[in-house]
Amino acid sequence: MNNHLFSPVTKEFLQAVWEAQEGRLTGFLHSYVYARWPYLYISIASGEHPLARMLAAISRAWKRVSPRRKSRNFLSPSVTQASGTPADIYHGKVMPYAPARELLSVNQPINLPDLEQVIPYVRARAFIQQHPDRILAVQCPCRLSRKNPCLPIDVCLVFGEPFASFTIQHYPDRARWISPEEASEILEREDARGRVHHAFFAEMMLGRMFAICNCCSCCCTAIQAHQRGTPMLASSGYVAQVDSHKCSACNTCESRCNFGALRLVNGSTAVDDQLCMGCGVCVSNCPQGAISLRREAAKGTPLDILELIGS
């Protein structure tokens, strides 16, 4: 394998990481490990890798001797207190299909350094994109870590620099350059399959948004952690609503919901607003067109990129 450690692409990425981490060596190393070996990193995080059990035991021991941190309500837009979980530094913003597609259509540099109301986390909430039209279709680390993953595999979209060039340099067999139009087609196909679109932010990736993933609850490490109580995901800012006159009680939406927010009650579908993340999968997949999304202020502000950049 070629050694890319001293390549211009790697140097550019590491310089950006060093500046973002403000010279913190541990943060710098964490960023490099995450970006350089994402498949190993996610496999351990998912619990599928043999090292996961050992590292979990070390983590539990550390928590017993380290000061306890208070948790916070992840549905609240407040960012005044950290959750004390990995979600503080790595998290996703749920996006319905249309806003996700619009995000990929932007062909100008984006500089939104602080999305406090959109991404309600203490860290990793900046949207700063250079060359947003440089997009990769990447094999999903979550799916590859599973024994029987959902298909297709190459459904993660990494875009902007220095992320895209660094990724394909190290994983040319697991990533490919695609156009914004091809990225939109992947989103459309995954939406039809009932996948949730997430814009992912990570402190390890310069504290910025670096990828749009198309996720399923059976493979996605973030969805599974979220369902176990770790606040990995921020709501889209919407909740589903059902027109009971149109609902045929076919149960399609309940079977497609990745968050367990829909149930048949007295011959019609009911929505649990607390569980609903406003992903819109039920809207796209309802045969009767009985479901729509409505804005819900308590769920935070949508990641509407065109509105945020003033287009």
C-alpha positions as CSV (number, residue, x, y, z in Angstrom):
1,M,0.0,0.0,0.0
2,N,1.3,3.5,-0.8
3,N,2.2,5.7,2.1
4,H,0.2,8.9,1.8
5,L,1.4,10.4,5.1
6,F,3.5,13.0,3.5
7,S,1.3,13.7,0.5
8,P,0.0,17.3,-0.1
9,V,-3.6,16.1,0.5
10,T,-2.7,14.6,3.9
11,K,-0.6,17.6,4.9
12,E,-3.5,20.0,4.0
13,F,-5.9,17.9,6.1
14,L,-3.6,17.6,9.1
15,Q,-2.9,21.3,9.0
16,A,-6.6,22.1,9.0
17,V,-7.1,19.6,11.9
18,W,-4.2,21.1,13.9
19,E,-5.7,24.6,13.5
20,A,-9.2,23.4,14.4
21,Q,-7.9,21.6,17.5
22,E,-5.9,24.7,18.5
23,G,-2.8,22.7,19.1
24,R,-4.4,20.1,21.4
25,L,-2.4,16.9,20.7
26,T,-5.1,14.4,21.9
27,G,-7.7,16.1,19.8
28,F,-5.4,16.1,16.8
29,L,-4.6,12.4,17.2
30,H,-8.3,11.6,17.7
31,S,-9.2,13.4,14.5
32,Y,-6.5,11.7,12.5
33,V,-7.5,8.2,13.7
34,Y,-11.1,8.9,12.9
35,A,-10.5,10.2,9.4
36,R,-7.7,7.7,8.5
37,W,-9.4,4.5,9.8
38,P,-13.2,5.3,9.8
39,Y,-14.1,1.7,9.2
40,L,-12.2,0.4,12.2
41,Y,-13.4,3.3,14.3
42,I,-17.1,2.7,13.5
43,S,-16.8,-1.0,13.7
44,I,-15.6,-0.7,17.3
45,A,-18.2,1.9,18.1
46,S,-21.0,-0.4,16.8
47,G,-19.8,-3.2,19.1
48,E,-19.1,-5.5,16.2
49,H,-15.3,-5.4,16.4
50,P,-13.5,-7.8,18.8
51,L,-11.8,-4.8,20.4
52,A,-15.2,-3.3,21.3
53,R,-15.7,-5.3,24.5
54,M,-12.3,-4.5,25.9
55,L,-12.6,-0.8,25.2
56,A,-16.1,-0.8,26.7
57,A,-14.7,-2.2,29.9
58,I,-12.0,0.5,30.0
59,S,-14.6,3.1,29.4
60,R,-16.7,1.8,32.3
61,A,-13.7,1.8,34.6
62,W,-12.9,5.4,33.6
63,K,-16.4,6.6,34.3
64,R,-16.2,5.1,37.8
65,V,-13.2,7.2,38.6
66,S,-14.0,10.4,36.6
67,P,-16.3,13.2,37.7
68,R,-20.0,12.6,36.7
69,R,-21.5,14.9,34.2
70,K,-25.2,15.8,34.2
71,S,-27.2,14.8,31.1
72,R,-29.5,17.1,29.2
73,N,-32.7,16.8,27.3
74,F,-31.6,16.2,23.7
75,L,-34.9,17.5,22.3
76,S,-34.3,20.9,23.8
77,P,-32.6,23.6,21.6
78,S,-30.5,24.7,24.6
79,V,-26.7,24.2,24.3
80,T,-25.8,25.4,27.7
81,Q,-24.9,22.0,29.1
82,A,-23.1,19.0,27.6
83,S,-24.6,15.6,27.6
84,G,-21.4,13.9,28.7
85,T,-21.7,11.4,25.9
86,P,-20.0,10.9,22.5
87,A,-23.0,12.8,21.1
88,D,-21.3,16.0,22.2
89,I,-18.6,15.6,19.5
90,Y,-20.3,13.5,16.9
91,H,-24.0,13.8,15.9
92,G,-26.4,14.0,13.0
93,K,-29.1,16.4,12.0
94,V,-32.2,14.7,10.6
95,M,-33.2,16.0,7.2
96,P,-36.3,15.3,5.1
97,Y,-35.6,14.5,1.4
98,A,-36.2,17.9,-0.1
99,P,-33.8,19.9,2.2
100,A,-31.1,17.2,1.8
101,R,-31.4,17.4,-2.0
102,E,-31.1,21.2,-1.8
103,L,-28.0,21.0,0.3
104,L,-26.3,19.0,-2.4
105,S,-27.3,21.6,-5.0
106,V,-25.2,24.4,-3.5
107,N,-22.2,25.1,-5.7
108,Q,-20.7,28.0,-3.8
109,P,-18.5,28.1,-0.6
110,I,-20.5,28.1,2.6
111,N,-19.4,29.8,5.8
112,L,-21.9,29.2,8.7
113,P,-19.5,28.9,11.7
114,D,-22.1,28.6,14.5
115,L,-25.5,26.8,14.0
116,E,-26.5,26.9,17.6
117,Q,-30.2,26.8,16.9
118,V,-30.0,24.3,14.1
119,I,-27.5,21.8,15.7
120,P,-28.2,21.9,19.5
121,Y,-24.9,20.6,20.7
122,V,-22.1,22.2,22.6
123,R,-19.5,21.3,19.9
124,A,-19.3,20.4,16.3
125,R,-22.0,22.5,14.7
126,A,-20.3,24.5,12.0
127,F,-21.2,24.4,8.4
128,I,-18.1,25.6,6.5
129,Q,-17.7,24.1,3.0
130,Q,-14.9,24.6,0.5
131,H,-15.6,23.1,-2.9
132,P,-19.0,21.7,-2.0
133,D,-19.4,20.3,-5.5
134,R,-16.6,17.8,-4.8
135,I,-18.6,14.8,-3.6
136,L,-17.8,11.2,-2.9
137,A,-20.1,8.2,-2.7
138,V,-18.5,6.2,0.1
139,Q,-19.2,2.6,1.3
140,C,-21.0,3.0,4.6
141,P,-18.8,2.1,7.6
142,C,-21.9,1.2,9.7
143,R,-23.2,-1.2,7.1
144,L,-19.8,-2.8,6.5
145,S,-19.4,-3.5,10.2
146,R,-22.6,-5.7,10.2
147,K,-22.7,-9.4,9.3
148,N,-25.7,-9.0,7.1
149,P,-25.8,-5.4,6.1
150,C,-28.6,-3.6,4.1
151,L,-27.8,-3.0,0.5
152,P,-26.5,-1.1,-1.4
153,I,-23.3,-0.2,0.5
154,D,-22.1,3.0,-1.1
155,V,-24.7,5.4,0.2
156,C,-22.7,7.8,2.4
157,L,-22.0,11.1,0.7
158,V,-18.8,12.9,1.8
159,F,-18.3,16.3,0.3
160,G,-16.3,19.4,0.5
161,E,-12.6,19.8,1.1
162,P,-10.3,18.7,2.7
163,F,-12.6,15.7,3.6
164,A,-13.3,14.3,0.1
165,S,-9.7,14.3,-1.2
166,F,-8.3,12.8,2.0
167,T,-10.9,10.1,2.0
168,I,-10.5,8.9,-1.6
169,Q,-6.7,9.1,-1.3
170,H,-6.8,6.5,1.5
171,Y,-9.8,4.5,0.4
172,P,-9.9,4.5,-3.4
173,D,-11.5,1.1,-3.4
174,R,-14.4,2.2,-1.1
175,A,-15.1,5.7,-2.5
176,R,-15.8,7.2,-5.9
177,W,-16.2,10.7,-7.2
178,I,-19.8,11.6,-8.2
179,S,-21.6,14.7,-9.5
180,P,-24.2,16.6,-7.5
181,E,-26.8,15.1,-9.9
182,E,-25.6,11.6,-9.1
183,A,-25.6,12.4,-5.4
184,S,-29.3,13.5,-5.7
185,E,-30.1,10.2,-7.4
186,I,-28.6,8.3,-4.5
187,L,-30.7,10.4,-2.1
188,E,-33.8,9.7,-4.1
189,R,-33.3,5.9,-4.3
190,E,-32.4,5.7,-0.6
191,D,-35.5,7.8,0.3
192,A,-37.7,5.3,-1.7
193,R,-36.1,2.5,0.4
194,G,-37.1,4.2,3.6
195,R,-33.7,5.4,4.7
196,V,-33.3,8.5,7.0
197,H,-31.1,11.3,5.7
198,H,-28.6,12.7,8.2
199,A,-26.2,15.6,7.9
200,F,-23.3,14.5,10.2
201,F,-21.1,16.8,12.2
202,A,-18.0,15.8,14.1
203,E,-15.5,17.6,16.3
204,M,-12.9,15.2,14.8
205,M,-13.7,16.5,11.3
206,L,-12.8,20.2,12.1
207,G,-16.0,20.6,14.1
208,R,-18.0,20.7,10.9
209,M,-20.6,19.0,8.7
210,F,-18.7,16.6,6.5
211,A,-21.2,14.0,5.2
212,I,-24.8,13.2,4.4
213,C,-25.7,9.6,5.3
214,N,-28.7,7.5,4.3
215,C,-29.4,5.4,7.4
216,C,-31.5,2.5,8.5
217,S,-32.1,1.5,12.1
218,C,-30.8,-2.0,11.6
219,C,-27.3,-0.9,10.6
220,C,-26.8,2.8,11.7
221,T,-24.7,3.1,14.8
222,A,-26.0,6.6,15.5
223,I,-29.7,5.6,15.3
224,Q,-29.1,2.6,17.6
225,A,-27.2,4.7,20.1
226,H,-30.0,7.3,20.0
227,Q,-32.6,4.7,20.7
228,R,-30.6,3.5,23.7
229,G,-30.6,7.0,25.1
230,T,-27.5,8.6,23.8
231,P,-28.6,11.8,22.1
232,M,-26.8,11.3,18.8
233,L,-29.5,12.9,16.5
234,A,-31.1,16.3,16.4
235,S,-34.7,16.4,15.1
236,S,-35.3,17.9,11.7
237,G,-37.6,20.5,13.3
238,Y,-40.7,18.8,12.0
239,V,-43.1,16.1,13.1
240,A,-45.4,13.9,11.1
241,Q,-49.1,14.5,11.0
242,V,-51.8,12.1,9.7
243,D,-55.0,12.9,7.9
244,S,-57.3,10.3,9.4
245,H,-59.8,10.6,6.6
246,K,-57.1,9.5,4.1
247,C,-55.4,6.9,6.2
248,S,-56.3,3.3,5.2
249,A,-54.6,1.7,8.2
250,C,-52.3,-0.3,5.8
251,N,-49.5,-0.2,8.4
252,T,-46.9,0.8,5.7
253,C,-45.7,3.8,7.7
254,E,-45.3,1.9,11.0
255,S,-43.2,-0.8,9.3
256,R,-41.0,1.9,7.6
257,C,-40.5,4.2,10.6
258,N,-36.9,4.0,11.9
259,F,-37.8,5.6,15.3
260,G,-40.9,3.7,16.3
261,A,-43.0,6.8,16.3
262,L,-46.1,5.5,14.4
263,R,-48.8,3.1,15.7
264,L,-52.2,2.0,14.5
265,V,-54.8,3.2,17.0
266,N,-58.5,2.6,16.5
267,G,-58.2,2.1,12.8
268,S,-55.9,5.0,12.0
269,T,-52.2,5.9,12.4
270,A,-51.2,7.9,15.5
271,V,-47.9,9.8,15.8
272,D,-45.8,9.9,19.0
273,D,-44.4,13.4,18.8
274,Q,-41.8,12.7,21.4
275,L,-40.3,9.9,19.3
276,C,-40.8,11.4,15.9
277,M,-37.7,12.9,14.4
278,G,-39.4,14.4,11.4
279,C,-37.4,12.5,8.8
280,G,-40.3,12.3,6.3
281,V,-39.8,8.6,5.5
282,C,-43.5,8.0,6.3
283,V,-44.5,10.9,4.0
284,S,-42.6,9.5,1.1
285,N,-43.9,5.9,1.6
286,C,-47.5,6.4,2.4
287,P,-49.6,4.9,-0.4
288,Q,-52.6,7.1,0.4
289,G,-50.7,10.4,0.7
290,A,-52.2,10.7,4.2
291,I,-49.1,11.9,6.0
292,S,-47.3,15.3,5.9
293,L,-44.8,17.1,8.0
294,R,-45.5,20.2,10.1
295,R,-43.1,22.6,11.8
296,E,-42.7,22.1,15.5
297,A,-40.8,24.8,17.3
298,A,-40.0,22.5,20.3
299,K,-38.1,20.3,17.9
300,G,-35.6,23.0,16.9
301,T,-34.7,24.8,13.7
302,P,-34.5,22.9,10.3
303,L,-31.3,22.7,8.4
304,D,-32.6,24.6,5.4
305,I,-29.4,25.5,3.7
306,L,-30.9,27.9,1.1
307,E,-32.6,29.9,3.9
308,L,-29.5,29.9,6.0
309,I,-27.2,31.2,3.3
310,G,-29.9,33.7,2.2
311,S,-30.5,32.4,-1.3
